[in-house]
């Protein structure tokens, strides 16, 4: 059963930003889909199992952006 989680990423300003964040989060184990809404910074992740906030934060950091605190 798929799990959907929503995050907010700060600092994205262009399609390159979206690509970088999507690529890093997609590399996490179990991630099936990543949807990014550039204007709001919203990121919706669908995965096979729940992801830890730490794993998502590390992926976003690796892309060069910051995960907003919930």
N, C-alpha and C positions, 0 to 999 in steps of 0.2 A: 504494500500500500504506500503510495507516494505521500511525502510530507512537504508542505509548502511553507516557507518562511519568508518574511519581509524585513528588509534592512534599509537603512538610509546611509548613503555614502556621500561624504563631503569632498568638494574639490574638483568634481568632474565638470568640464566645460565644453567638450567636443566629442565627436564620434570616436576619436582615438582613445579618449578616456573610457568610453563605454566598452570599446573592444578590449582594452587592457584589463578592466575589472571583470568583464565576462570571461575572458580567457583564464585568469587566475582562479576565479571561483569554480569554473567548469572543471578545472584540474583536480578539485577535491574529490575524494572517493565517494561514489554513490550519487553524485550530482547528475541529474537528468536534463535539467533546463535552467537557464538563467535569463531573466528578462530585466532590462534596465530602462528606466524612464529618466532620461537626461534632465529635463526641466526640474523635476522634483528631487532627483538623486535617489529615487526609490529603486530598490533591487529586490526582485522576487525570485527565490530559488526553490526549485522543485527537486527533491532528492529521494532516494530509496529509503533512507533512514534519517532521523534528525541529525542536523549538524550542530556542533558546538559553536557558540559565539566566538570562542578563541580561534577556531579553525578559520571561520569566515573573516575575522579581524586580521589574521595573519595573511590570508590571501589578498585582502584589500590593501594591506600595508605593502605587500610585495608588488602590487600594481602601482604603488605610489600615491595612494589616497587614504582617507581616514574614514573608518566606520563610526558613524554618529552613535552616541550612547542612547539606548532605548529610553 
